[in-house]
Amino acid sequence: MAINVNTVYQTVLMILNKEQRGYMTPTEFNTVATQVQLEIFEKYFDDLNQQLRVPQADTDYADRQENIDEKLAIFKTFGNATYTTVGGLSYFTLPISDNYGEIVSFYRLGNVLYNDEKIVQRLDRHEFYYANQSRLTKPSTINPAYLYENQKLFVKPTSIIDKIKVDYIRKPNNVIWGFTTGTLGQYIYNSNEYNQNTQVTGSIDFELHESEQTEAVLKVLLYAGIVIRDPQIVQAAAAQVQADEVNKKS
C-alpha cells in the first residue's frame, strides 16, 4: 500500500496552522514531496549496504535486510532490452516500459538475462576488450558477457541480437496533490488518479512503503520551514528526523 498524498499534505497543513507558522501551497508541496520521496528512496541503498555488513536477527519481521529489500521491492521491475545499430555501433538500449505494461524511468541496473535463463556476466571496459583473448574467458551463448556504459549494453558474443532482458530499479513517480478550485477560490482535493492524457487534475500518492509516512511528513515539514522561512520548524523537524535515523541504526 502506498502513502496517501492527501494524508501527508493535510497533516503538514494541520501542524503548520496549529502553530500559526504559515501555509504551504499545493505547488510548493508537490515539489517538496517529490524531493522528499527521492531522498528516502535513495537512502534505501545506503541503508542496505550498511546492514549487509552486520549480523541480522533470525526472527520474523526483525531482519533489517529483508525489511529494506521489501521497501525496494515496490520499485523492482523487468523489461526487454532493444537491439539497435547506430553509425556502425551495435548495442542494446534499456527498456522504457516494463513487462507489466507500465511506462517507467530507469534508475539502477540489476541482472541482465539472456534467453530468460542465463545471467550475463558484467565486465568492466578492460575485461570486455580482452575477453576474447583466451578460450577460457571468451564469451559464448553459454556464458555471455556485457559492458554497461552510457545506459547502453554491449553484449558478447555479437551473435546475440535479441532475447536480452534486464531486471532493474525504476525511479519513483512524482508526487502530486491534485486539486480543483472551489467557488471561494479554495483548493479541493482531487482523489482521481493522475493521467497526463485523461486526468491532468488528478493525484499521485507517495510510492513509499507505508512505514515511511512519519518520515515523509517530518521531511516535508523540514522543507516547509525553509519555504516559509521559519527556523524553528526547520530545527524541530531536523532534530526529529535525526533522532529517527539514529533509532533505525541502533
Secondary structure, 3 states (H helix, E strand, C coil): CCECHHHHHHHHHHHHHHCCCCCCCHHHHHHHHHHHHHHHHHHHHHHHHHHCCCCCCCCCCCCHHHHHHHHHHHHEEEEECEEEEECCEEEEECCCECCCCCECCEEEEEEEEECCCEECEECCHHHHHHHHHCCCCCCCCCCCEEEEECCEEEEECCCCCCCEEEEEEECCCCCECCEEECCCCCEEECCCECECCCECCCEECECCCHHHHHHHHHHHHHHHHHHCCCHHHHHHHHHHHHHHHHHHHC
